[in-house]
Amino acid sequence: MAEMKAWKKITDWLKHFFELERYDFNKVVIDREVIDNIVELARQTLPKEFIAFLEGKAKNKVLRIYGLVYQEYFANPSYTVYKFDPPITSSIVGSVHSHPGSSNYPSRADLHSFSKKGVVHLIIRMPYSAENIQAYEKNGNKIEFEVAD
């Protein structure tokens, strides 16, 4: 029993030291301002896709997404190519991008990108509104999220 407690202390310290807590959650909450910004960015970049990265932090098993981070990217109506180069200690937890069509299901390229970077990925489809945002985990499985006002 004492050995298990010691092991838990060590793993908890390692999680904290390497900032792995951001991957330890069972609920996703996204700030209303982030949702509103996603909708506005999608509308402004139409007919092209846009991409941004999600900034957040997990605490008490809740991943709260509180911001967007922008990186240089190239977009056209069919796809987006981006450079992802955040510092290792960044608070990037995933990505968001638009699909200028009626589907917010991830493409094969989306799934490839999801599997490499982050734990939560959002896709917004037309017509661009909060209701047309879908969240996925890194393997492309749908996940639920809440919006905090």
Secondary structure, DSSP 8 states (H G I E B T S, - for coil): -HHHHHHHHHHHHHHHHTTGGGG--SEEEEEHHHHHHHHHHHHHHTTS--EEEEEEEEETTEEEEEEEE---EEE-SS-EEE-----TT--EEEEEEEESSS--S--HHHHHHHHHS-SEEEEEESS-SGGGEEEEETTS-EE--EEE-
